[in-house]
Amino acid sequence: MSLLDAKQWTGKIFVNDWVAGSGGEYTVREPATGGDLGALGTATPDDVRRAAARAAEAQVEWASTPYDQRAAILMKAARLFTEHAGEISDWIVREAGSTPPKAGFETHMAEGLSNAAAALTLHPYGELIRSSSPDRMSLTRRLPVGVVGVIAPFNVPLVLAIRYVAPALALGNAVLLKPDPRTSVSGGVAVARVFEEAGLPPGVLAVLPGGVDVGQAIISDPAVGALVFTGSTRAGRAVAKLAAEHLKRVHLELGGNSAFVVLDDADLERAIPAGSFGSFFHQGQVCMSASRHLVHSGIAADYTAKMVEHADRLTVGNPATEQVALGPVIDDGQRDRIHGLVTASVDGGARLAAGGTYDRLFYRPTVLAEVPTTAPAYMEEIFGPVAPITTFDTLEEAAQLAADTSYGLSLSIVTRDVMKGMALAERIPSGVVHINDQTIADEPTVPFGGVKDSGAGSHLGGFGANLEAFTELQWVTMQTEIPPYPF
């Protein structure tokens, strides 16, 4: 049986059931071909208000559902992600331009994240605390926030929805999910259908594809107590500003300009494939991508030559019909932004060593050598298949270059001396550090997040971080009798 049968969701949104969106329909397009993949309903702020009211109502009963029953639904969702992995992966390939291995990673992570969320239901949710009064029992307990808003991006649509939807549900919350309209089937419909089949009660999860006005309505709605936004730093600032006006707790997973630091003792035969993967995986459309290759000057010429060889060998094409290393970027705007950064950087003194060309949305893996620190491709998040290479002479200079960015998401250091790598990492602000690996990594059990403009230190994932994110801490005292007071 098809999980994503278009007859169920064509022209619709998910609010308690599959219903027509107040904003009509919009077409889901395949970036590799420009062809139509289907049509979804468009939500409006009125739909958000109705969904939020229904979610607040349904959440009360959901929160009172015994933990083992909530866990069972999450575990069934995990099984469904595996059972329907082929169908969901096909949508990720065609809708997001992903290669099949990247799509398979997403469905595998969705299973793991759902199982990890199921385990979260068993986690202790309070503790006894000491009191100065011998007659008082004092404790804290964690209660669900209520309704959680999740605004997810296009690049890893399934993972960056389920990463937050699953733990929020596990802890007794209802969720309003706004997927990116460009990937609302793999990042929205798939999530709704899985939880429908898993037995999640109606109203507890809503999927609301739409524009900026829908996101603003979710942030502003009084029923929504906490928000998760994944996207650009520019958009994250706007989300944080609006959330602050409504005194909403908001968790921001934002951009990156991550350094891949190659020391002079690195094993280049292993470092080159790792660096290539870090920059070119999913066309560079990953917040953790290796956006700056900082290479010791003594090995930079060899490193650059080998990186060019790798880039020139990589195949680019339609991942739904060809076995390729890279698929298309998501749309014309993204392609033009990438190309603008590349050309401006060459104009600013960088040397185009490989790539720098495109056919429709297929952008060639690009290597920029001798990149000045003033070049746009060095200073800004590229979000495209570009590897800018800049050199350093000393560890002090490497630390200064790596830290010289407003971002702080992921950091890689390649060296045969692991302790030297750890010491260098301590000097570079970053939420994630990998010694002898590339910058893109993820697991269902890890706390993930960045510092500075990459998310202001917010981390989600793992038991402690998810408890902090999706529950409220309440202090409770109990006494046998009311104590006397001098009034």
Backbone torsions as a table, in degrees:
resi	resn	phi	psi	omega
1	MET	NA	136.5	-179.5
2	SER	-76.7	128.8	176.8
3	LEU	-75.0	-36.5	-172.6
4	LEU	-108.0	40.3	177.2
5	ASP	-56.6	118.7	-175.2
6	ALA	-62.3	-21.2	179.5
7	LYS	-61.6	-27.7	-178.5
8	GLN	-76.2	-38.2	-168.6
9	TRP	-115.2	-6.4	-178.4
10	THR	-58.2	125.1	178.7
11	GLY	72.5	16.8	-172.6
12	LYS	-128.9	163.8	168.7
13	ILE	-118.0	174.3	-177.1
14	PHE	-116.4	102.6	176.0
15	VAL	-135.2	97.7	-175.8
16	ASN	72.6	-32.0	177.8
17	ASP	-162.5	178.5	176.5
18	TRP	-81.1	113.3	-175.0
19	VAL	-133.4	161.0	178.0
20	ALA	-67.1	138.8	174.8
21	GLY	-78.7	145.7	-178.6
22	SER	-66.0	-19.9	-177.7
23	GLY	-92.4	10.7	-179.0
24	GLY	84.2	-146.7	-177.2
25	GLU	-121.6	159.0	169.9
26	TYR	-139.8	158.2	-174.8
27	THR	-93.2	133.0	173.4
28	VAL	-90.2	125.1	-174.3
29	ARG	-113.7	152.8	177.8
30	GLU	-94.0	114.8	-176.4
31	PRO	-62.6	-29.1	-177.7
32	ALA	-69.3	-30.7	-175.3
33	THR	-120.6	-19.0	-173.2
34	GLY	80.2	0.7	-177.9
35	GLY	-78.2	164.3	179.7
36	ASP	-84.0	134.4	176.9
37	LEU	-103.6	-16.1	-177.9
38	GLY	154.9	-172.1	-179.8
39	ALA	-137.3	135.6	177.4
40	LEU	-115.6	161.1	173.6
41	GLY	-75.2	151.4	177.3
42	THR	-105.1	123.1	178.5
43	ALA	-80.5	158.8	175.5
44	THR	-128.0	170.1	175.0
45	PRO	-55.6	-31.9	176.2
46	ASP	-64.1	-40.1	176.1
47	ASP	-62.9	-39.3	178.3
48	VAL	-61.4	-45.1	-179.4
49	ARG	-61.0	-42.7	179.0
50	ARG	-66.5	-43.0	-179.9
51	ALA	-64.4	-41.0	-179.7
52	ALA	-65.0	-42.0	179.1
53	ALA	-63.8	-42.4	178.9
54	ARG	-67.1	-39.9	-179.8
55	ALA	-64.1	-42.5	179.9
56	ALA	-62.2	-35.5	178.6
57	GLU	-70.7	-46.6	-177.1
58	ALA	-70.3	-28.6	-175.7
59	GLN	-63.9	-33.1	-177.3
60	VAL	-59.9	-47.2	179.9
61	GLU	-71.7	-37.7	179.2
62	TRP	-62.0	-40.7	179.9
63	ALA	-65.3	-29.1	179.9
64	SER	-86.2	-4.1	177.4
65	THR	-67.3	131.2	-179.0
66	PRO	-53.2	145.5	-173.0
67	TYR	-58.3	-35.0	-176.8
68	ASP	-69.5	-29.3	176.8
69	GLN	-73.4	-38.9	175.0
70	ARG	-64.4	-41.1	179.2
71	ALA	-62.4	-39.4	-179.2
72	ALA	-62.4	-39.3	178.6
73	ILE	-66.1	-42.5	178.3
74	LEU	-63.8	-40.3	-179.8
75	MET	-69.2	-35.0	176.1
76	LYS	-67.3	-38.5	175.6
77	ALA	-58.8	-42.4	178.3
78	ALA	-58.7	-44.1	179.5
79	ARG	-64.1	-38.9	-178.9
80	LEU	-67.0	-37.1	176.1
81	PHE	-60.8	-34.9	178.6
82	THR	-76.0	-45.3	-177.6
83	GLU	-62.7	-33.3	-177.7
84	HIS	-108.7	23.0	-176.0
85	ALA	-59.5	-39.7	-179.0
86	GLY	-62.1	-45.6	-178.9
87	GLU	-66.8	-44.5	179.6
88	ILE	-66.0	-40.6	179.3
89	SER	-61.1	-40.1	178.8
90	ASP	-58.1	-39.5	178.6
91	TRP	-68.9	-39.6	178.3
92	ILE	-63.0	-40.1	178.6
93	VAL	-61.9	-49.7	-172.9
94	ARG	-78.9	-35.1	-174.6
95	GLU	-84.8	-38.0	-176.7
96	ALA	-102.3	-5.5	-177.6
97	GLY	73.6	22.5	-177.4
98	SER	-81.2	153.2	169.5
99	THR	-76.9	156.6	179.0
100	PRO	-55.7	-40.5	177.2
101	PRO	-61.3	-39.1	178.0
102	LYS	-65.9	-40.8	177.5
103	ALA	-63.9	-39.6	177.5
104	GLY	-64.8	-36.3	174.9
105	PHE	-59.8	-40.9	-178.8
106	GLU	-64.4	-45.4	-179.8
107	THR	-67.6	-35.8	177.1
108	HIS	-64.7	-43.3	177.6
109	MET	-64.9	-37.1	179.0
110	ALA	-61.3	-40.2	175.7
111	GLU	-62.7	-48.7	-177.9
112	GLY	-63.9	-41.2	180.0
113	LEU	-66.8	-35.6	178.1
114	SER	-69.3	-40.7	177.2
115	ASN	-67.0	-39.5	177.4
116	ALA	-63.4	-37.4	177.2
117	ALA	-66.5	-38.0	176.9
118	ALA	-59.8	-41.0	177.9
119	ALA	-65.2	-29.3	-180.0
120	LEU	-61.9	-29.3	-179.9
121	THR	-64.5	-23.3	-178.7
122	LEU	-88.7	-7.6	-172.9
123	HIS	-71.1	140.3	174.7
124	PRO	-53.5	137.5	-175.6
125	TYR	-117.0	17.8	177.6
126	GLY	-168.9	176.4	178.1
127	GLU	-155.6	151.9	172.5
128	LEU	-78.6	138.5	177.7
129	ILE	-125.1	153.7	-175.4
130	ARG	-72.6	148.2	177.7
131	SER	-129.6	147.2	177.0
132	SER	-72.3	-15.3	179.2
133	SER	-96.4	124.8	-179.6
134	PRO	-69.7	-15.9	-178.0
135	ASP	-95.9	1.5	-174.9
136	ARG	-112.1	130.8	168.2
137	MET	-94.1	125.6	-176.1
138	SER	-121.2	131.6	-178.7
139	LEU	-149.1	163.6	170.6
140	THR	-119.6	150.2	174.2
141	ARG	-143.4	153.7	-179.8
142	ARG	-105.5	127.6	-179.6
143	LEU	-116.2	152.4	179.1
144	PRO	-58.3	146.6	174.2
145	VAL	-60.4	-40.4	-178.4
146	GLY	127.7	-91.8	176.4
147	VAL	-115.9	129.2	-179.5
148	VAL	-112.1	131.7	173.7
149	GLY	-96.4	133.1	179.0
150	VAL	-124.4	118.2	177.9
151	ILE	-111.6	112.3	-168.6
152	ALA	-111.3	155.3	-176.1
153	PRO	-96.7	-178.0	-175.6
154	PHE	-88.9	-22.7	-162.7
155	ASN	-75.0	-40.9	175.6
156	VAL	-128.3	70.0	-161.5
157	PRO	-63.1	-40.2	-177.8
158	LEU	-74.0	-49.6	-177.4
159	VAL	-61.7	-43.8	-174.8
160	LEU	-81.0	2.5	165.7
161	ALA	-99.0	-53.6	-173.0
162	ILE	-70.2	-25.0	178.6
163	ARG	-55.6	-31.9	-177.0
164	TYR	-109.2	-32.9	178.4
165	VAL	-62.1	-47.0	-174.0
166	ALA	-63.1	-51.9	179.9
167	PRO	-66.8	-34.5	177.7
168	ALA	-61.8	-44.2	177.1
169	LEU	-65.1	-43.0	-177.4
170	ALA	-57.8	-34.3	-177.3
171	LEU	-89.4	10.6	171.5
172	GLY	94.7	13.0	178.4
173	ASN	-92.3	159.2	163.1
174	ALA	-94.2	160.3	-174.3
175	VAL	-135.2	135.1	166.6
176	LEU	-106.2	114.6	-177.5
177	LEU	-105.9	123.3	172.4
178	LYS	-110.5	100.5	175.9
179	PRO	-78.9	160.2	173.1
180	ASP	-62.7	132.9	-178.8
181	PRO	-57.5	-25.4	-179.0
182	ARG	-73.5	-20.5	-177.9
183	THR	-135.6	41.4	-173.5
184	SER	-78.7	-13.1	175.1
185	VAL	-79.6	-56.3	-179.0
186	SER	-71.2	-26.8	-178.6
187	GLY	-103.6	1.6	-178.9
188	GLY	-140.4	-61.2	-179.7
189	VAL	-58.6	-43.7	-179.0
190	ALA	-60.3	-40.9	179.6
191	VAL	-65.3	-46.4	-179.7
192	ALA	-62.6	-44.5	-177.3
193	ARG	-66.5	-39.6	178.3
194	VAL	-61.0	-46.8	-177.8
195	PHE	-73.6	-27.9	170.5
196	GLU	-58.8	-51.4	-178.4
197	GLU	-67.0	-28.2	-179.6
198	ALA	-77.1	-12.4	177.1
199	GLY	99.2	17.1	176.5
200	LEU	-64.3	131.8	-178.6
201	PRO	-60.2	147.8	178.7
202	PRO	-57.8	143.7	176.1
203	GLY	90.7	-18.3	-176.0
204	VAL	-74.9	-27.9	178.2
205	LEU	-129.5	130.8	173.2
206	ALA	-122.6	144.5	176.8
207	VAL	-120.6	120.1	-168.3
208	LEU	-129.0	80.5	176.1
209	PRO	-66.2	141.9	179.9
210	GLY	172.7	-172.6	-176.3
211	GLY	-93.1	-161.5	-177.7
212	VAL	-59.8	-35.1	-178.0
213	ASP	-63.6	-31.5	178.0
214	VAL	-70.9	-43.0	176.0
215	GLY	-60.8	-43.1	178.8
216	GLN	-62.9	-38.3	179.3
217	ALA	-66.6	-37.2	177.4
218	ILE	-65.3	-45.1	-179.6
219	ILE	-62.0	-39.1	-172.2
220	SER	-85.1	-18.8	-172.6
221	ASP	-64.7	131.2	-177.8
222	PRO	-60.4	-25.1	-178.0
223	ALA	-74.8	-19.9	-176.4
224	VAL	-86.7	120.0	-175.4
225	GLY	-98.1	-22.3	-179.8
226	ALA	-149.0	153.8	-175.2
227	LEU	-135.0	146.0	169.9
228	VAL	-124.6	126.3	177.0
229	PHE	-123.6	131.2	173.6
230	THR	-120.9	123.3	-178.6
231	GLY	171.4	-157.9	-176.5
232	SER	-72.2	157.7	177.9
233	THR	-64.3	-38.2	178.4
234	ARG	-59.1	-49.3	179.0
235	ALA	-67.6	-34.6	179.7
236	GLY	-62.1	-37.1	177.0
237	ARG	-62.6	-41.3	179.3
238	ALA	-65.3	-40.4	177.5
239	VAL	-63.0	-45.8	-179.1
240	ALA	-62.9	-39.3	-179.8
241	LYS	-64.0	-46.5	179.9
242	LEU	-67.3	-40.2	178.4
243	ALA	-62.3	-38.4	179.8
244	ALA	-64.3	-36.5	178.2
245	GLU	-61.1	-29.4	-179.1
246	HIS	-104.2	10.7	179.6
247	LEU	53.4	43.6	-179.9
248	LYS	-96.6	140.4	171.1
249	ARG	-72.6	129.7	-178.0
250	VAL	-134.2	137.2	178.1
251	HIS	-113.1	123.6	-173.3
252	LEU	-114.1	120.1	172.5
253	GLU	-109.3	104.3	-165.9
254	LEU	-115.0	-157.3	-171.0
255	GLY	-78.9	-177.6	179.6
256	GLY	-152.3	160.7	172.0
257	ASN	-140.6	64.5	-164.0
258	SER	-75.6	140.1	-179.3
259	ALA	-93.7	138.3	171.7
260	PHE	-113.1	99.7	-170.8
261	VAL	-95.4	122.5	-177.3
262	VAL	-113.7	110.1	-179.4
263	LEU	-80.9	166.8	-171.7
264	ASP	-69.1	-14.7	179.3
265	ASP	-98.8	11.3	-174.7
266	ALA	-67.7	150.0	172.5
267	ASP	-82.9	99.6	-173.7
268	LEU	-65.8	-29.8	179.8
269	GLU	-62.1	-28.6	176.6
270	ARG	-97.0	-31.8	-176.6
271	ALA	-67.5	-37.4	-176.6
272	ILE	-64.4	-50.7	177.2
273	PRO	-60.8	-36.6	179.1
274	ALA	-65.6	-46.4	179.0
275	GLY	-64.4	-37.5	178.0
276	SER	-63.1	-45.7	177.5
277	PHE	-61.4	-43.4	-177.6
278	GLY	-60.5	-31.6	-178.8
279	SER	-94.2	-32.0	-169.3
280	PHE	-106.1	-13.2	-179.6
281	PHE	-57.0	132.8	-178.2
282	HIS	50.8	41.5	176.4
283	GLN	60.5	25.1	179.7
284	GLY	74.0	7.6	-176.6
285	GLN	-88.7	56.9	-180.0
286	VAL	-137.1	134.6	-176.6
287	CYS	-62.2	-26.4	-178.5
288	MET	-90.0	2.9	-176.2
289	SER	-52.7	149.3	175.5
290	ALA	-74.5	99.0	-174.3
291	SER	-91.7	-17.1	179.4
292	ARG	-140.2	119.7	175.2
293	HIS	-96.3	109.3	178.9
294	LEU	-100.4	111.2	-168.5
295	VAL	-123.0	134.4	177.9
296	HIS	-57.1	136.5	-174.4
297	SER	-59.4	-28.0	-178.7
298	GLY	-68.9	-21.4	-178.8
299	ILE	-120.8	3.9	-171.7
300	ALA	-63.2	-39.8	-178.9
301	ALA	-63.6	-44.7	179.1
302	ASP	-65.6	-43.3	179.9
303	TYR	-60.4	-45.8	-178.2
304	THR	-63.5	-45.0	-179.4
305	ALA	-60.6	-43.7	179.8
306	LYS	-69.0	-36.2	177.8
307	MET	-65.0	-38.8	176.9
308	VAL	-62.7	-43.5	177.4
309	GLU	-58.1	-44.3	179.1
310	HIS	-63.1	-46.3	-178.1
311	ALA	-62.0	-42.4	-177.4
312	ASP	-67.6	-27.2	-179.3
313	ARG	-80.0	-22.0	-173.3
314	LEU	-71.0	137.0	-179.6
315	THR	-92.2	145.5	-179.4
316	VAL	-128.7	132.4	-179.7
317	GLY	176.9	-164.4	-178.0
318	ASN	-78.7	110.6	-175.9
319	PRO	-70.3	-13.1	178.1
320	ALA	-80.5	-20.4	-175.9
321	THR	-125.1	-12.0	-177.4
322	GLU	-132.2	154.8	173.4
323	GLN	-88.9	101.3	-173.9
324	VAL	-129.3	162.4	177.0
325	ALA	-86.3	-33.8	-179.0
326	LEU	-129.3	140.9	173.2
327	GLY	-101.2	-157.7	179.8
328	PRO	-82.5	155.9	166.0
329	VAL	-74.9	169.0	-164.5
330	ILE	-70.3	-36.8	-178.5
331	ASP	-163.1	177.8	-177.3
332	ASP	-60.2	-40.6	-178.0
333	GLY	-61.8	-41.2	179.0
334	GLN	-66.9	-43.5	178.6
335	ARG	-60.3	-45.3	-177.4
336	ASP	-66.1	-35.2	177.7
337	ARG	-65.7	-44.8	178.4
338	ILE	-58.5	-49.9	-176.7
339	HIS	-64.9	-35.5	177.2
340	GLY	-63.2	-40.3	177.9
341	LEU	-66.3	-40.1	179.8
342	VAL	-64.7	-50.7	-176.9
343	THR	-66.2	-38.6	178.5
344	ALA	-65.8	-34.3	179.8
345	SER	-71.1	-38.4	175.9
346	VAL	-65.5	-42.0	176.8
347	ASP	-62.1	-28.4	-178.4
348	GLY	-89.0	6.1	174.4
349	GLY	120.5	-9.9	177.3
350	ALA	-73.4	155.1	177.5
351	ARG	-105.1	125.4	176.9
352	LEU	-76.9	107.0	-175.9
353	ALA	-96.0	-25.7	178.3
354	ALA	-158.8	149.8	174.1
355	GLY	73.5	-140.8	-178.3
356	GLY	81.0	11.5	179.5
357	THR	-127.9	164.9	179.1
358	TYR	-151.6	159.1	171.9
359	ASP	-128.9	111.7	-173.9
360	ARG	56.7	-117.0	-179.8
361	LEU	-100.6	9.6	-178.5
362	PHE	-95.5	104.5	-177.2
363	TYR	-100.5	127.3	-178.7
364	ARG	-66.4	143.2	172.1
365	PRO	-56.1	129.4	-168.8
366	THR	-121.2	134.7	175.9
367	VAL	-118.0	124.2	174.7
368	LEU	-108.5	122.5	-179.8
369	ALA	-104.3	159.8	176.1
370	GLU	52.5	45.7	-174.0
371	VAL	-80.1	121.9	175.8
372	PRO	-68.2	153.3	179.3
373	THR	-70.9	-8.3	176.5
374	THR	-93.6	-5.6	-177.2
375	ALA	-70.1	142.5	179.1
376	PRO	-56.9	-37.4	-179.4
377	ALA	-69.2	-17.6	175.2
378	TYR	-88.5	-39.2	-171.1
379	MET	-84.8	-26.7	-172.0
380	GLU	-113.1	157.7	171.4
381	GLU	-69.9	125.5	-174.6
382	ILE	-85.4	-45.8	-176.7
383	PHE	56.8	44.1	178.2
384	GLY	-157.7	171.5	-173.3
385	PRO	-79.5	69.5	-175.9
386	VAL	-130.4	133.0	178.3
387	ALA	-117.9	96.5	176.4
388	PRO	-81.9	132.9	-177.9
389	ILE	-114.2	125.2	177.4
390	THR	-127.7	145.4	-175.6
391	THR	-104.9	160.5	173.5
392	PHE	-140.6	162.5	-179.8
393	ASP	-110.0	-31.5	-175.4
394	THR	-130.2	163.7	176.0
395	LEU	-62.5	-35.9	178.1
396	GLU	-61.0	-43.2	179.4
397	GLU	-68.2	-38.1	178.2
398	ALA	-61.2	-43.6	179.2
399	ALA	-63.5	-42.7	-179.4
400	GLN	-64.8	-43.1	-180.0
401	LEU	-65.5	-45.9	-177.7
402	ALA	-64.0	-36.0	-178.4
403	ALA	-82.5	-13.8	-174.3
404	ASP	-82.2	68.5	178.2
405	THR	-156.3	153.4	177.0
406	SER	-78.2	-9.7	-178.4
407	TYR	-96.1	168.0	176.6
408	GLY	-164.1	63.1	-175.6
409	LEU	-99.5	-66.6	-176.0
410	SER	-129.4	150.1	-178.5
411	LEU	-143.1	134.0	174.0
412	SER	-122.6	140.1	175.9
413	ILE	-131.0	124.5	-177.8
414	VAL	-109.4	119.2	-177.5
415	THR	-162.3	152.6	174.2
416	ARG	-79.4	-14.3	-179.4
417	ASP	-104.8	94.3	-173.4
418	VAL	-61.8	-38.9	-179.2
419	MET	-66.8	-35.6	174.9
420	LYS	-63.6	-39.4	177.1
421	GLY	-63.4	-42.1	178.5
422	MET	-64.1	-41.9	179.3
423	ALA	-63.3	-40.2	178.2
424	LEU	-66.0	-41.0	-178.7
425	ALA	-60.6	-32.3	-179.5
426	GLU	-64.7	-16.8	-177.5
427	ARG	-97.2	1.2	-174.3
428	ILE	-124.0	111.7	-179.1
429	PRO	-62.6	124.6	-179.6
430	SER	-163.3	139.7	177.5
431	GLY	-73.6	-25.4	-176.6
432	VAL	-134.0	136.8	177.3
433	VAL	-132.4	133.5	175.3
434	HIS	-125.9	120.4	174.7
435	ILE	-95.5	123.2	-178.6
436	ASN	62.1	46.0	171.0
437	ASP	-156.7	168.5	177.5
438	GLN	-84.4	-179.8	-167.2
439	THR	-83.5	-16.2	-174.4
440	ILE	-99.2	113.2	177.5
441	ALA	-154.8	151.4	-179.6
442	ASP	-160.7	147.2	174.1
443	GLU	-145.9	153.7	-177.2
444	PRO	-63.8	-21.8	-171.1
445	THR	-99.2	-2.6	-170.5
446	VAL	-94.9	145.7	168.9
447	PRO	-75.9	132.6	-173.1
448	PHE	-128.9	136.8	176.6
449	GLY	166.9	172.2	-177.1
450	GLY	-122.8	-178.2	177.0
451	VAL	-120.9	171.1	-178.0
452	LYS	54.7	-132.4	-175.3
453	ASP	-74.5	-0.5	177.6
454	SER	-89.1	0.6	177.1
455	GLY	149.0	8.1	175.0
456	ALA	53.6	37.0	173.7
457	GLY	82.6	4.4	-179.7
458	SER	-74.7	131.2	175.9
459	HIS	-126.6	133.9	174.5
460	LEU	-126.4	155.4	-177.0
461	GLY	107.9	153.5	-174.5
462	GLY	76.8	160.6	-174.4
463	PHE	-61.8	-52.5	-173.8
464	GLY	-64.1	-44.9	-177.6
465	ALA	-65.7	-40.6	179.8
466	ASN	-69.2	-37.3	174.9
467	LEU	-60.4	-42.8	-179.7
468	GLU	-65.3	-38.1	-174.1
469	ALA	-75.2	-38.6	-167.2
470	PHE	-115.4	15.6	174.6
471	THR	-134.9	162.1	172.9
472	GLU	-106.8	138.7	178.8
473	LEU	-90.0	126.6	-177.9
474	GLN	-121.6	132.6	175.4
475	TRP	-93.8	134.1	-178.5
476	VAL	-131.3	134.6	170.9
477	THR	-123.4	152.4	178.6
478	MET	-138.8	137.1	176.7
479	GLN	-138.3	149.2	-179.6
480	THR	-65.6	-40.8	-179.1
481	GLU	-131.5	155.6	175.1
482	ILE	-70.9	127.5	-180.0
483	PRO	-71.4	157.2	177.3
484	PRO	-73.8	146.3	178.2
485	TYR	-132.0	148.1	-173.6
486	PRO	-83.8	44.5	177.8
487	PHE	-133.2	NA	NA
